[in-house]
Amino acid sequence: MATRLQDKYVQEIVPKMMEKFSLKNKLAVPRVEKIVINMGVGEAIADVKILEKAMDELAQITGQRPVMRRAKKAISNFKIKQGQGVGCKVTLRKKMMYEFMDRLINITMPRIRDFRGVPTASFDQAGNYTLGLSDQSIFPEIEYDKIGRAQGMDITFVIKNSKSDTQSRELLRFFGMPFKENKE
């Protein structure tokens, strides 16, 4: 069974994108291939339990068990040893991806205090969009009383078939992503 955003993509967004960018084939329309959520936990150097707690919270937020990210090489200035856990990440695809995107756009972002929209300058050359959040407590899955410390995260929307960041921006805007309006 398809999710609400998946149906919206097929029935509404694809025709709008084809018309706006004069695309002749449905397969040429940009689409979100995956969403990667990454948490860098620098304090895990001193205490491994902080990393385990961050992994548990990321699992609650995404509904999928995260992978521990380990240091590739030792860095003596930061007291990091090779192979030591320094963060965690989750890659969401298909149904889980659309459900997470729906919760992020429609439930989580409106909970952010003094929220004016997400920046439009966070696209890379390939048309992928990265969003940084400074606190995990905005997600309704996390119980505020059980948070030990505020932990930020990066959320990357990997967009396939995008010819420019304009196409990627319009795709995310059609999904309901609240971008800041430029008042220049």
Secondary structure as UniProt FT lines:
FT   HELIX           4..8
FT   HELIX           9..13
FT   HELIX           14..20
FT   TURN            21..22
FT   HELIX           26..28
FT   STRAND          31..40
FT   HELIX           42..45
FT   HELIX           48..62
FT   STRAND          67..70
FT   HELIX           76..78
FT   TURN            82..83
FT   STRAND          85..92
FT   HELIX           94..103
FT   HELIX           104..108
FT   HELIX           109..111
FT   TURN            113..114
FT   TURN            125..126
FT   STRAND          129..133
FT   HELIX           136..138
FT   TURN            140..141
FT   HELIX           144..146
FT   STRAND          153..160
FT   HELIX           165..175
//
